[in-house]
Amino acid sequence: ATASLALAVSQANEGNHAGALDALEEWLKHHPKYAKVVEELPSVPLEDTEETTYFANPHRHNRVVAMFTRAAAQAEFRDPDVHVALGLLFHMTRNFEEAVLNFQLALKERPMDAHLWNKLGATLANSSRNEEAIVAYNHALDLHPGFVRTQYNLGIAYSNLHRPREAATHFLRAAADRKSA
């Protein structure tokens, strides 16, 4: 199940939303607590399933969001994986406020997860909240100092704030960390 969630994140990062939806549905189907959620919602009618490799059908996307929303509601405790999935789903449709909220809920359960702090930072940056993104990225780096993607993302956030010196510093650190990895 964990591999399906990681695959969904990778697919979404590459812009392959249809692949991300496939992996998220697989995660739910094979999760002992949430498998029934998939069966409870009707499938998307065949005529509504047209999608390309990179753009998922909106009806299907909404169905997957509904499944994860039900999973979150039925959990007896806050499941950070469900909130990561919801954050990912909302981020895919550029609903950054809901994505931020879900990543923050996941972080309440997994505050030591550098990758999750990076996801929160990226979502904040994508919603033009670069100062907040920098704080999240720094949390990620505190937990995982050699996290190349976070160094690079910090460079972008500083660049967006028209702070070229700080941006260059982080781009160079990312390049140096990548070279030594």
One Martini backbone bead per residue (centre of mass of N, CA, C, O) as a GRO file, in nm:
protein
  181
    1ALA     BB    1   0.058   0.062  -0.021
    2THR     BB    2   0.295   0.262   0.003
    3ALA     BB    3   0.383   0.243  -0.294
    4SER     BB    4   0.127   0.373  -0.416
    5LEU     BB    5   0.166   0.649  -0.281
    6ALA     BB    6   0.445   0.709  -0.398
    7LEU     BB    7   0.356   0.688  -0.692
    8ALA     BB    8   0.151   0.920  -0.684
    9VAL     BB    9   0.353   1.139  -0.622
   10SER     BB   10   0.531   1.098  -0.871
   11GLN     BB   11   0.313   1.138  -1.084
   12ALA     BB   12   0.234   1.425  -0.998
   13ASN     BB   13   0.518   1.554  -1.026
   14GLU     BB   14   0.504   1.474  -1.350
   15GLY     BB   15   0.187   1.531  -1.439
   16ASN     BB   16   0.042   1.239  -1.389
   17HIS     BB   17  -0.277   1.224  -1.300
   18ALA     BB   18  -0.384   0.950  -1.389
   19GLY     BB   19  -0.164   0.784  -1.241
   20ALA     BB   20  -0.228   0.894  -0.960
   21LEU     BB   21  -0.516   0.785  -0.945
   22ASP     BB   22  -0.448   0.492  -0.975
   23ALA     BB   23  -0.268   0.472  -0.719
   24LEU     BB   24  -0.481   0.571  -0.514
   25GLU     BB   25  -0.688   0.351  -0.564
   26GLU     BB   26  -0.501   0.117  -0.492
   27TRP     BB   27  -0.451   0.197  -0.204
   28LEU     BB   28  -0.743   0.172  -0.109
   29LYS     BB   29  -0.807  -0.121  -0.207
   30HIS     BB   30  -0.545  -0.238  -0.016
   31HIS     BB   31  -0.671  -0.120   0.235
   32PRO     BB   32  -0.813  -0.247   0.515
   33LYS     BB   33  -0.980   0.023   0.602
   34TYR     BB   34  -1.067   0.135   0.277
   35ALA     BB   35  -1.189  -0.062   0.060
   36LYS     BB   36  -1.499   0.008   0.085
   37VAL     BB   37  -1.496   0.292  -0.039
   38VAL     BB   38  -1.472   0.201  -0.335
   39GLU     BB   39  -1.746   0.037  -0.341
   40GLU     BB   40  -1.953   0.272  -0.253
   41LEU     BB   41  -1.875   0.410  -0.513
   42PRO     BB   42  -1.942   0.492  -0.808
   43SER     BB   43  -1.850   0.467  -1.107
   44VAL     BB   44  -1.741   0.597  -1.386
   45PRO     BB   45  -1.864   0.648  -1.666
   46LEU     BB   46  -1.737   0.560  -1.964
   47GLU     BB   47  -1.799   0.839  -2.113
   48ASP     BB   48  -1.623   0.990  -1.858
   49THR     BB   49  -1.306   0.859  -1.905
   50GLU     BB   50  -1.163   1.061  -2.059
   51GLU     BB   51  -0.803   1.061  -2.094
   52THR     BB   52  -0.493   1.153  -2.046
   53THR     BB   53  -0.192   1.112  -1.923
   54TYR     BB   54  -0.194   1.419  -1.777
   55PHE     BB   55  -0.520   1.437  -1.778
   56ALA     BB   56  -0.773   1.412  -1.576
   57ASN     BB   57  -1.074   1.328  -1.511
   58PRO     BB   58  -1.294   1.509  -1.324
   59HIS     BB   59  -1.484   1.283  -1.229
   60ARG     BB   60  -1.264   1.099  -1.122
   61HIS     BB   61  -1.135   1.294  -0.930
   62ASN     BB   62  -1.387   1.339  -0.752
   63ARG     BB   63  -1.411   1.043  -0.665
   64VAL     BB   64  -1.138   1.025  -0.520
   65VAL     BB   65  -1.193   1.249  -0.321
   66ALA     BB   66  -1.441   1.113  -0.194
   67MET     BB   67  -1.295   0.864  -0.089
   68PHE     BB   68  -1.090   1.018   0.097
   69THR     BB   69  -1.301   1.167   0.263
   70ARG     BB   70  -1.427   0.910   0.379
   71ALA     BB   71  -1.173   0.798   0.505
   72ALA     BB   72  -1.129   1.036   0.700
   73ALA     BB   73  -1.411   1.009   0.847
   74GLN     BB   74  -1.371   0.692   0.941
   75ALA     BB   75  -1.142   0.748   1.105
   76GLU     BB   76  -1.032   0.716   1.441
   77PHE     BB   77  -0.788   0.864   1.317
   78ARG     BB   78  -0.540   1.049   1.199
   79ASP     BB   79  -0.441   0.994   0.867
   80PRO     BB   80  -0.171   1.098   0.699
   81ASP     BB   81  -0.207   0.954   0.423
   82VAL     BB   82  -0.483   1.071   0.354
   83HIS     BB   83  -0.384   1.371   0.363
   84VAL     BB   84  -0.176   1.347   0.146
   85ALA     BB   85  -0.370   1.265  -0.077
   86LEU     BB   86  -0.549   1.516  -0.059
   87GLY     BB   87  -0.328   1.719  -0.113
   88LEU     BB   88  -0.262   1.611  -0.390
   89LEU     BB   89  -0.542   1.643  -0.520
   90PHE     BB   90  -0.564   1.953  -0.473
   91HIS     BB   91  -0.303   2.031  -0.618
   92MET     BB   92  -0.384   1.927  -0.905
   93THR     BB   93  -0.630   2.165  -0.897
   94ARG     BB   94  -0.523   2.426  -0.742
   95ASN     BB   95  -0.618   2.374  -0.432
   96PHE     BB   96  -0.420   2.506  -0.203
   97GLU     BB   97  -0.574   2.535   0.062
   98GLU     BB   98  -0.650   2.233   0.093
   99ALA     BB   99  -0.366   2.124   0.069
  100VAL     BB  100  -0.244   2.265   0.311
  101LEU     BB  101  -0.436   2.154   0.523
  102ASN     BB  102  -0.361   1.850   0.477
  103PHE     BB  103  -0.057   1.872   0.530
  104GLN     BB  104  -0.091   1.981   0.818
  105LEU     BB  105  -0.241   1.736   0.930
  106ALA     BB  106  -0.012   1.535   0.873
  107LEU     BB  107   0.208   1.689   1.046
  108LYS     BB  108   0.078   1.633   1.324
  109GLU     BB  109   0.168   1.319   1.291
  110ARG     BB  110   0.448   1.405   1.100
  111PRO     BB  111   0.690   1.626   1.196
  112MET     BB  112   0.956   1.439   1.080
  113ASP     BB  113   0.877   1.494   0.767
  114ALA     BB  114   1.053   1.621   0.512
  115HIS     BB  115   0.871   1.565   0.263
  116LEU     BB  116   0.621   1.706   0.378
  117TRP     BB  117   0.746   1.986   0.410
  118ASN     BB  118   0.806   2.015   0.108
  119LYS     BB  119   0.513   1.998   0.011
  120LEU     BB  120   0.416   2.241   0.162
  121GLY     BB  121   0.611   2.443   0.036
  122ALA     BB  122   0.521   2.402  -0.260
  123THR     BB  123   0.228   2.488  -0.214
  124LEU     BB  124   0.286   2.769  -0.108
  125ALA     BB  125   0.445   2.865  -0.357
  126ASN     BB  126   0.210   2.811  -0.567
  127SER     BB  127   0.039   3.038  -0.379
  128SER     BB  128   0.239   3.285  -0.315
  129ARG     BB  129   0.379   3.174  -0.020
  130ASN     BB  130   0.702   3.213   0.019
  131GLU     BB  131   0.762   3.267   0.316
  132GLU     BB  132   0.624   3.006   0.417
  133ALA     BB  133   0.789   2.813   0.245
  134ILE     BB  134   1.063   2.867   0.376
  135VAL     BB  135   0.987   2.751   0.649
  136ALA     BB  136   0.925   2.465   0.550
  137TYR     BB  137   1.199   2.408   0.417
  138ASN     BB  138   1.365   2.443   0.679
  139HIS     BB  139   1.242   2.204   0.820
  140ALA     BB  140   1.339   1.995   0.619
  141LEU     BB  141   1.648   2.063   0.658
  142ASP     BB  142   1.663   1.998   0.958
  143LEU     BB  143   1.592   1.688   0.901
  144HIS     BB  144   1.738   1.711   0.587
  145PRO     BB  145   2.020   1.859   0.481
  146GLY     BB  146   2.050   1.685   0.186
  147PHE     BB  147   1.792   1.806   0.043
  148VAL     BB  148   1.787   1.893  -0.276
  149ARG     BB  149   1.497   1.979  -0.347
  150THR     BB  150   1.478   2.191  -0.121
  151GLN     BB  151   1.705   2.373  -0.211
  152TYR     BB  152   1.580   2.437  -0.483
  153ASN     BB  153   1.309   2.549  -0.375
  154LEU     BB  154   1.440   2.782  -0.225
  155GLY     BB  155   1.547   2.924  -0.473
  156ILE     BB  156   1.270   2.982  -0.593
  157ALA     BB  157   1.149   3.143  -0.360
  158TYR     BB  158   1.364   3.367  -0.364
  159SER     BB  159   1.318   3.447  -0.657
  160ASN     BB  160   1.016   3.531  -0.618
  161LEU     BB  161   1.134   3.762  -0.402
  162HIS     BB  162   1.386   3.903  -0.524
  163ARG     BB  163   1.647   3.709  -0.403
  164PRO     BB  164   1.929   3.626  -0.558
  165ARG     BB  165   2.139   3.546  -0.345
  166GLU     BB  166   1.973   3.324  -0.203
  167ALA     BB  167   1.909   3.164  -0.453
  168ALA     BB  168   2.199   3.095  -0.537
  169THR     BB  169   2.282   2.949  -0.282
  170HIS     BB  170   2.071   2.712  -0.316
  171PHE     BB  171   2.150   2.617  -0.595
  172LEU     BB  172   2.444   2.549  -0.520
  173ARG     BB  173   2.379   2.346  -0.297
  174ALA     BB  174   2.223   2.151  -0.471
  175ALA     BB  175   2.457   2.089  -0.664
  176ALA     BB  176   2.657   1.990  -0.446
  177ASP     BB  177   2.477   1.767  -0.322
  178ARG     BB  178   2.440   1.607  -0.584
  179LYS     BB  179   2.740   1.550  -0.638
  180SER     BB  180   2.782   1.395  -0.347
  181ALA     BB  181   2.549   1.162  -0.384
   0.00000   0.00000   0.00000
